[in-house]
């Protein structure tokens, strides 16, 4: 897929309405985000692993609001851009999506509900993908679920990795640092307030990318929580974050981030 991606990227980079491409490059044995502005850089562009590129795009557009970007996106990353646009964090009209499909291994890693973007240009969509529906968890009693989360969240060392990695966490002042709710110096943080605050704040914006769990150094199964919240919102309100620019988040007001 690397060759296919580089060929598509070369065509898009040659356009007059694109200032550069946000993607991943391999260099010195590591993969990192890069702003590609010249065709000579493209041999370093790779598909490789997932990365929250939407956060990079948001920061680039904060510094250069007139930039016209192409962005190499997986399904979750395209959903991130949609949510950032709906929350007035980026101008989606300045972005061209270079969509790439995830393979089955990558889709399994984050238990993705839709492992391909709508703007698919590279790869083949896994349209018949079957994901884990957390049936074992759903069969637990209320007491068993409470015991499960109590055990899991006791591992939290309040590193803020889940928040920092989340592409839809963009508040200027974070309630997770408010001593009124999250007491300083307490490890683990008081159960279950830390993760309930975070779950509430991303409810309706979570796009199911799994970056929170990927960033957690203690292995808390945060994707279980995030995927179940997404499914609850779809069942209750018919809403799925990142699905469409036209769908309004039912749990926040339109003006909240204006």
Secondary structure, DSSP 8 states (H G I E B T S, - for coil): -HHHHHHHHHHHHTSTT--EEEEEEEETTEEEEEEE-SGGGGGGEE--S---HHHHHHHHHHH-TT--EEEEE-HHHHHHHHHHHHTTSS-GGGEEEEEE---HHHHHHHT-SS-S-SSEEES---TT------HHHHTS-HHHHHHHHHHHHTT-----HHHHH-TT---SS-GGG-TTTS-TT-SS-STTHHHHHHHHHHTTT-----HHHHH-TT---HHHHHHHHHHHHHHHHS--TTS-TT---TTS-TTTT-
